[in-house]
Amino acid sequence: MAVTVRIPTPLQRLTNGQAEVQCAGQTVTELLGDLERRYPGIKERICDEQGKLRRFVNIFVNEEDIRFAQGDQTAVKDGDEVSIIPAIAGG
Amino acid sequence: MSLSNDQILRYSRQLILPEVGVAGQERLLRSSVLVIGAGGLGCPAALYLAAAGVGRLGIIDRETVALSNLHRQILHSTAGLGTPKSQSAKQRLGALNPEVEVVAIQGSVTSENALRLVQDYDVVLDGSDNFSTRYVVNDACVLSGKPLVYGGVVHVRGQVMTILPRRSACFRCVFPEPPAPGDIPSCQEAGVLGSTAGVLGSLMAHEALKVLLGLGEPLVNRLLVFDGHASRVREVPVRRHPSCAVCGEAPSIRELVQGEEPSCASAPPSAVAVVDVRPLRG
């Protein structure tokens, strides 16, 4: 099963420069686990030590904010698109 | 108010737009925008707002013009190195359009002054460069019901969103809390392409003008994401979050919180310590 994960620019150095990668999993948590297996070090940039999504980062499954769904237990399926979007402070 | 001949000429190319017209132009001349940060976003935004004839522009910035600013901060000049950015901005904007009243404020937006600052303007445009300021500005605008255009830029990407307090998602609805210091690189550390800042700053001015004119569909409940690598614009739908700390159903932020001083890399994580309501002007 393959889900497309859009990687924000600052994390693309961990995905060999790729803006989109394919990962597998039934839920967002599993997806992030697979992402970490493929690209070690990326998960800690998205989640805190307890594995919770960092509060200035948001994840959208097919453009739906997962905090309005089942959070990190939100289901994902083949063909879904997942975007990881951190807030930007720079001006 | 009726337009002078010079005004009719100066604004002729937007006056003839049915969406603007004489009524719209007069509305702009009577309106005001607070631009927070005369940096990569604030510079292009303020130029377009002044050129469009927004009657009063507040420009707040704490820094002085440095050589490393000039590749993107297009209000400032080599001759103005060392000048406070707010002053440099005022000079340039005054030269562009002397009809605009430019209020130059040298300093930072803090939990102490934010409510008072935003009160004096119709729309706030946040082009600051750090999370502490952004959360203070968001909270001040939500608490005072002031429309806010958020924009951020880093590297070759950016985001823009327009916030109509208590009617659309605010910054905290989408990104509940600031990161700990060092979690996200600043422009200084990550770099930024000047033209990317120009794209985002122009979009912010565009949004502010739309809100002032009541025109079209502002980016409310939509986070626009610009990817400058691919020159691709995407938007993600966002909405008010019931547990938002400032505009949710049981907000924990009812007044601005002390202890969030805006310093780029050394800001402490937001201290949640509610202080007494400060006496406010107006």
Contacts between the chains, C-beta under 8 A, distances in Angstrom:
chain1	res1	chain2	res2	distance
A	8	B	157	7.8
A	9	B	154	7.9
A	9	B	155	5.3
A	9	B	156	7.2
A	9	B	157	5.1
A	9	B	227	7.3
A	9	B	229	7.1
A	10	B	154	7.5
A	10	B	155	7.0
A	10	B	184	7.4
A	10	B	185	6.8
A	10	B	190	6.8
A	19	B	227	7.4
A	19	B	229	6.9
A	19	B	230	7.3
A	54	B	179	6.7
A	54	B	183	7.4
A	55	B	175	7.0
A	55	B	176	4.5
A	55	B	177	3.7
A	55	B	178	7.8
A	55	B	179	7.7
A	56	B	131	7.2
A	56	B	175	4.7
A	56	B	176	7.7
A	56	B	177	6.4
A	56	B	178	6.0
A	56	B	179	4.6
A	56	B	183	7.6
A	56	B	184	7.2
A	57	B	175	7.5
A	58	B	174	5.9
A	58	B	175	6.4
A	60	B	236	5.2
A	63	B	236	5.3
A	63	B	237	5.7
A	64	B	237	7.7
A	65	B	174	7.6
A	65	B	236	7.8
A	65	B	237	7.9
A	65	B	238	6.3
A	65	B	239	7.4
A	67	B	241	6.6
A	68	B	239	7.2
A	68	B	241	7.6
A	83	B	234	7.9
A	83	B	236	6.5
A	85	B	159	7.9
A	85	B	223	7.3
A	85	B	225	6.6
A	85	B	236	6.6
A	86	B	175	7.8
A	86	B	184	6.6
A	87	B	131	7.3
A	87	B	134	7.8
A	87	B	152	6.8
A	87	B	159	7.6
A	87	B	171	7.5
A	87	B	174	7.4
A	87	B	175	3.9
A	87	B	178	8.0
A	87	B	179	7.9
A	87	B	184	7.8
A	88	B	152	3.0
A	88	B	153	6.5
A	88	B	154	5.3
A	88	B	157	7.4
A	88	B	158	6.2
A	88	B	159	5.2
A	89	B	128	7.7
A	89	B	129	6.6
A	89	B	130	5.4
A	89	B	131	4.5
A	89	B	134	5.9
A	89	B	152	5.9
A	89	B	154	7.7
A	89	B	178	8.0
A	89	B	184	6.5
A	89	B	186	6.9
A	90	B	40	7.5
A	90	B	129	5.8
A	90	B	152	5.8
A	90	B	153	5.3
A	90	B	154	3.8
A	90	B	186	6.1
A	90	B	187	4.1
A	90	B	190	7.1
A	90	B	192	6.2
A	91	B	37	4.9
A	91	B	39	4.9
A	91	B	40	5.8
A	91	B	41	4.4
A	91	B	42	6.7
A	91	B	126	7.7
A	91	B	127	4.3
A	91	B	128	5.3
A	91	B	129	4.4
A	91	B	151	7.1
A	91	B	152	6.6
A	91	B	153	6.4
A	91	B	187	7.4
A	91	B	197	7.8
